[in-house]
């Protein structure tokens, strides 16, 4: 097994020699952060987003429960800030070394860090929309209006509940996923950071790419096919990668 230094050098070489590198990130992107809020943000979000509660079927059965729970999540989003791994990916995009970031996360932190081409294949908690009149509001605005109320956020135009712009289990595949497919098909290097890649259809995205790099503390669906598998904290790996590229 190669040492971490050797893996980082191989990673940097693959990145520099690739014409169209694409990244996919999951909840583990903040693993290894010195900030506990950063490290646990996505894991906490997906723990709170119980798949049995946040489905299109449960929404239709009990909208009041769904919207009450979503109000709590908006307040978390309003305080979230990007971590070092998000900032590293934004820097790589700025240098032209990354063409797109596909993310399973719903926190909007890649955009906040400065990444431009971001595809949120599970939607976002950075905003909410009214299904009646299509009005959209940011998480920050919703949180400010909810400070003195435990009620779900309401549309200021028609009074219907504002619903988080998430892709719920049972929803149709969103347009962002099809755009992600297009990016994945162009990729000559596919980098997976902090995702187990066990969920369909997300795990189909890298299937056609021969050059895979995986950065994760945990086993992934593609470990056996990857050219490089780095079992280290993503924050540490991305910091080392930037240093290697600067040498």
ABEGO torsion letter per residue (X at the ends): XBBAAAAAAAAAAAAAABABBBBBBBAAAABGBABAAAAAAAAAAAAABBAAABBAAAAAABAAAAAAAAAAAAAAAAABBBBAAAAAAAAAAAAGABABBBBABAAGAAAAAGBABBBBAAEBAABBBBAAAGBBBBAAAAAAAAAABABBBBBAAAGBBBBBBBBBBGBBBBAAAAAAAAAAAABABBBBBGBAGABOAAAAAAAABABBBBBBABBBAAAAABABBBBBBAAAAAAAAAAAAAX
